[in-house]
Amino acid sequence: MTLMPAMAVGSADIVAAAAVRPGPIPVARPAPAGVAHASWPAYRLDAATEEGLVPPDRIKRMGRGQAMAIGAVRRALAACPAGATLPAPDESTAVSVGTAWAEEGDEIVFLENMIKLGEKGAKPAFFVNSVKNALASQLALCFGFRGENQTFAHDALSFESALWQGATLLRAGRSRHAVVCGVEALVEFQEIQGHLFDWYRTDPAPLAPLTTQQCGTIPGEGAAAFILCAPGTTTSRLARLSYVKARGPVQRGPTLAGRDEVAFLEQAMSEAGANRDATGLVLMGANGDAGLDAVYAEVAEWLRASPGGPTVGVYRHLTGDFATASALGFELAVRAVASRAVPSEVRVVMGEPSPAEWVLLYHLSSAGYHSAILVSS
């Protein structure tokens, strides 16, 4: 099942990028009452970071996902380079947000309060925040953007869908700027589900993707935001989104194989007009789980097989595992191209760090969703 067509080279210029992410060490989370665990680890924003995302008088009315998205967009706007045309509070700025879980926390709280407290006891704010498009709408209201705004909830392709939509609006001339954001907040229900199905480890040691063969991963959260404009409309870009392709599973419970992923990347790079020798850095979304890491490792070996094979790096040791973690990987890819250096946060697992004019961001989920994003200078 293809959720979106491939986007051609020269899709959009990236004017600014910023991220809100947790610390690199998982914290102990108390398990809910009735769950047979004393605690479990998760990558969570610290209190100081969380409190600094939005003004104190607003944060009580917002879900945590909304606060993270607002904080990321505010940082991106502040990081716009001198001379760049900033998004204006008018009808020419679109908002495109990708999330899979960010609003479920408030939705569950609202429904629980309805059952426990009755209709008079449930707080309206939880109902407002439980609506999926509350994320994009809140960004539009907060910053005064009156263009098209949409929230995508396409599981592990949520951010890729939002990125594709933002670039499409620019290419079609329907927006002058696109504010694209990928965000996820830790949701208690998701953590319970993950532990029941043994997706998550109870060992608090930080993730070590592609370097340690352990079963299970650790949940996380975070947000990243990007300011995009149409190709050639700015001389102050950080990088260029050259290509994005994403595809969902063709069947339930797919058997993941390295040869299939290699075929996917071969097709993607052919469509993008790129090759292994031209790609200086590959950032992989390996989540530290041995089963998924084995497929990533096979793909990495294929990428490295050519004489000019790229450097291979991972980043989930910074973020943990969540559906839109690719947004935080994309922020690192943009920085790698803009600075002509591998960001210090990236853990290089194959090759030597070197300047990269092309970066490939590759993601695969255990459910069979996979994506390829190419960022160029």
C-alpha positions in Angstrom: 0.0 0.0 0.0 1.6 3.3 -1.1 0.5 6.2 1.0 2.0 8.8 -1.2 3.8 9.1 -4.5 7.5 9.9 -4.7 8.4 13.5 -4.8 11.0 14.6 -7.4 14.3 16.3 -7.0 14.2 19.9 -5.9 11.0 19.6 -3.8 11.5 22.4 -1.3 14.1 24.6 0.3 14.6 24.3 4.1 15.0 27.7 5.7 15.2 26.7 9.3 15.0 23.6 11.5 14.8 23.0 15.3 14.1 20.2 17.6 12.8 19.5 21.1 14.1 16.2 22.4 14.6 14.4 25.7 18.0 13.9 27.4 20.1 10.9 26.2 19.5 8.9 29.4 16.1 7.1 29.9 14.2 8.0 33.1 12.2 5.7 35.3 8.5 6.0 34.8 6.1 4.8 37.5 3.8 2.1 36.1 0.1 2.8 36.4 -1.9 1.2 39.2 -2.9 -2.3 38.3 0.1 -2.9 36.0 2.6 -5.5 37.3 5.7 -3.3 37.0 7.3 -1.1 39.6 8.6 1.2 37.0 9.9 1.2 33.4 12.3 3.4 31.4 11.4 6.0 28.8 13.0 8.9 27.0 11.1 11.8 28.4 11.5 15.6 28.4 12.9 17.0 31.7 10.7 19.3 33.7 12.7 22.4 32.9 12.6 21.9 29.2 8.8 21.2 29.3 8.1 24.3 31.4 10.0 26.5 29.0 8.2 25.5 25.8 5.2 27.8 26.2 4.1 30.6 28.5 3.0 29.3 31.9 -0.5 30.8 31.6 -1.1 28.7 28.4 0.4 25.4 29.2 -2.4 24.3 31.5 -4.8 24.4 28.6 -2.6 22.5 26.2 -1.7 18.9 25.7 2.0 18.0 26.0 2.2 17.3 22.3 0.9 20.8 21.5 3.5 22.4 23.9 6.3 20.5 22.2 5.2 21.4 18.7 4.9 25.1 19.7 8.3 25.0 21.3 9.9 23.4 18.2 8.2 25.9 15.8 9.3 28.9 18.0 12.9 27.6 18.0 12.8 27.2 14.2 11.4 30.7 13.7 14.1 32.1 15.9 16.8 30.2 14.0 15.8 31.6 10.6 19.0 33.1 9.1 19.4 36.8 8.5 18.0 37.8 5.1 15.5 34.9 5.0 11.9 35.8 4.4 10.0 34.7 7.5 6.6 33.1 7.4 4.0 35.8 7.9 0.7 35.7 9.8 -1.3 35.6 6.6 -3.0 33.2 4.2 0.3 32.3 2.5 1.7 30.1 5.3 0.6 26.5 5.6 0.9 24.2 8.7 1.4 20.5 8.3 1.8 18.3 11.4 2.6 14.6 11.6 1.7 12.6 14.7 0.5 9.2 15.7 -0.1 9.4 19.4 0.3 13.0 20.6 -3.4 13.6 21.3 -4.4 10.2 22.5 -3.3 11.0 26.0 -5.8 13.8 26.4 -8.5 11.8 24.7 -8.1 8.9 27.1 -8.1 11.3 30.1 -11.3 12.9 28.8 -13.1 9.6 28.3 -11.9 8.3 31.7 -13.2 11.5 33.4 -16.6 11.1 31.6 -17.0 7.6 33.0 -15.7 8.4 36.5 -17.0 11.9 37.0 -19.9 12.2 34.7 -20.6 14.8 32.1 -20.3 17.7 34.6 -16.9 16.7 35.9 -14.9 16.2 32.7 -12.7 19.1 31.8 -13.6 20.6 28.4 -9.9 21.3 27.7 -9.2 17.6 27.5 -12.0 17.2 24.9 -10.7 20.1 22.8 -7.1 18.7 22.9 -8.3 15.2 22.0 -9.3 16.3 18.5 -6.6 15.2 16.1 -6.3 18.5 14.2 -5.8 20.3 17.5 -2.1 20.2 16.9 -2.0 22.0 13.5 -4.9 24.3 14.6 -3.0 25.3 17.8 0.1 26.1 15.8 -2.0 28.2 13.4 -3.7 30.1 16.3 -0.5 30.6 18.3 1.5 32.0 15.4 -1.3 33.6 13.3 -0.8 31.3 10.3 -4.0 31.4 8.2 -3.1 29.1 5.3 -4.1 25.5 5.0 -3.5 23.4 8.1 -3.6 19.7 8.5 -2.6 17.0 11.0 -1.6 13.6 9.6 -1.9 10.4 11.7 -0.4 7.8 9.4 1.3 5.7 12.1 5.0 5.4 11.4 4.6 7.6 8.2 2.9 10.5 9.9 5.9 12.9 9.6 6.7 11.8 6.1 3.1 12.5 5.1 3.2 16.0 6.7 6.5 16.7 5.0 5.2 15.6 1.6 2.1 17.7 2.0 4.0 20.8 3.0 6.3 20.5 0.0 3.3 19.7 -2.3 1.5 22.9 -1.3 4.6 24.9 -2.1 5.2 23.4 -5.5 1.5 23.9 -6.3 1.8 27.6 -5.4 -0.9 27.3 -2.7 1.5 28.5 0.0 4.5 30.7 0.2 5.9 29.0 3.3 5.1 25.7 4.9 5.6 25.0 8.6 6.1 21.3 9.0 6.3 19.6 12.3 6.6 16.0 13.6 5.7 15.4 17.2 4.9 12.7 19.7 4.2 12.8 23.4 4.5 9.8 25.7 1.1 8.2 26.3 0.6 5.9 29.2 -1.7 3.7 27.2 0.9 3.2 24.5 3.5 2.3 27.2 1.2 -0.3 28.8 0.5 -1.8 25.4 4.1 -1.9 24.5 5.1 -3.7 27.7 2.2 -6.2 27.4 3.4 -7.2 23.9 7.1 -7.2 25.0 8.0 -4.4 22.6 9.8 -2.4 25.3 12.7 -3.3 27.6 12.6 -2.8 31.3 16.4 -2.4 31.4 17.1 1.3 31.8 20.4 1.3 29.8 20.3 3.7 26.9 19.6 2.4 23.4 22.6 1.4 21.3 21.2 0.8 17.8 23.3 -1.4 15.5 26.0 -1.9 18.1 24.3 -4.0 20.8 22.0 -7.0 20.1 19.2 -6.6 22.6 15.6 -7.6 22.3 13.1 -4.7 22.7 13.4 -1.0 22.5 12.5 2.0 24.8 9.7 4.4 24.2 10.4 8.1 23.7 9.0 11.5 22.6 10.0 14.7 21.0 9.2 17.3 18.3 11.0 18.9 15.3 9.9 21.7 13.2 11.0 23.1 9.8 10.3 26.2 7.7 10.0 25.4 4.0 9.7 27.5 0.9 9.5 26.8 -2.8 12.8 26.0 -4.6 14.7 29.0 -5.7 12.7 31.6 -3.7 15.4 32.1 -1.1 19.2 32.5 -1.1 19.4 31.7 2.6 18.5 28.0 2.7 20.1 25.5 5.1 19.5 22.6 2.8 17.1 21.3 0.2 14.5 18.5 0.6 15.2 16.7 -2.7 13.1 13.6 -2.3 10.7 11.8 0.0 9.1 8.4 -0.5 7.1 6.3 2.0 5.2 3.1 1.8 3.0 1.1 4.2 3.0 -2.7 4.7 1.3 -4.8 2.0 0.1 -7.3 4.6 -0.4 -7.6 8.4 2.5 -9.0 10.3 5.0 -8.8 7.4 8.2 -10.8 7.3 10.9 -8.2 7.1 13.9 -9.0 4.8 17.0 -7.0 3.9 16.6 -7.8 0.2 13.2 -6.2 0.2 14.5 -3.1 1.9 17.5 -2.9 -0.5 15.0 -3.1 -3.4 13.0 -0.2 -1.9 16.1 2.0 -1.5 17.4 1.1 -5.0 14.1 2.3 -6.4 14.0 5.4 -4.3 17.5 6.5 -5.1 16.9 5.8 -8.8 13.8 8.0 -8.8 15.7 10.7 -6.9 18.6 10.6 -9.4 21.0 9.8 -6.6 23.4 6.9 -6.0 25.4 5.3 -3.2 28.6 7.1 -4.1 27.0 10.5 -4.1 25.4 10.0 -0.6 27.9 11.0 2.0 25.9 10.1 5.1 23.1 7.7 5.8 21.1 8.2 9.0 19.2 5.1 10.0 16.2 5.0 12.3 17.3 1.8 13.9 15.5 1.6 17.2 17.9 -0.7 19.1 15.8 -3.8 18.9 17.8 -6.8 17.7 15.3 -8.1 15.2 14.9 -4.7 13.4 18.5 -3.8 13.7 19.5 -7.0 11.8 17.6 -5.8 8.8 19.1 -2.3 9.1 22.6 -3.8 9.3 22.0 -5.8 6.1 20.9 -2.6 4.3 23.9 -0.7 5.7 26.3 -3.4 4.4 24.7 -3.0 0.9 25.1 0.8 1.1 28.8 0.4 2.1 29.6 -2.1 -0.6 30.3 0.5 -3.3 33.8 2.0 -3.4 32.5 5.4 -2.2 30.1 4.0 0.3 28.6 6.5 2.7 29.1 6.9 6.4 26.3 5.2 8.4 25.0 6.8 11.6 22.2 6.3 14.0 20.4 8.6 16.4 17.7 6.8 18.4 20.0 6.7 21.4 18.9 10.4 21.7 15.2 10.0 21.3 13.9 6.6 22.1 11.4 4.8 19.9 8.3 6.6 18.7 6.3 6.9 15.4 7.5 10.3 14.3 11.2 10.0 15.4 12.1 10.5 11.8 11.4 14.2 12.3 14.3 14.4 14.8 16.4 12.4 12.4 15.5 14.9 9.6 16.6 17.8 11.8 20.0 16.1 12.2 20.2 15.5 8.4 19.5 19.2 7.7 22.2 20.2 10.1 24.7 17.7 8.6 24.2 19.3 5.1 24.2 22.9 6.4 27.4 22.5 8.5 29.1 20.0 6.1 29.8 17.9 9.1 28.2 15.0 11.0 26.5 16.4 14.0 28.1 15.4 17.3 24.8 13.8 18.5 25.0 11.2 15.6 26.6 7.9 16.6 28.7 6.7 13.6 28.5 2.9 13.3 30.2 2.4 9.9 32.8 4.5 8.1 34.4 7.7 9.2 32.7 11.1 9.6 33.2 13.3 6.6 31.5 16.3 4.9 28.2 15.4 3.3 26.4 17.2 0.6 23.8 14.5 0.3 22.2 12.7 3.3 19.8 9.8 3.1 17.4 9.3 6.0 16.0 5.8 6.0 13.4 4.3 8.3 11.8 0.9 8.8 9.2 -0.1 11.4 8.4 -3.6 12.6 4.9 -3.2 11.1 6.5 -2.8 7.7 6.3 0.9 7.1 9.4 2.3 5.5 10.6 5.7 4.1 13.5 7.3 2.4 14.2 11.0 2.5 17.1 12.7 0.7 18.5 16.0 1.8 21.0 17.9 -0.3 22.9 21.2 -0.2 
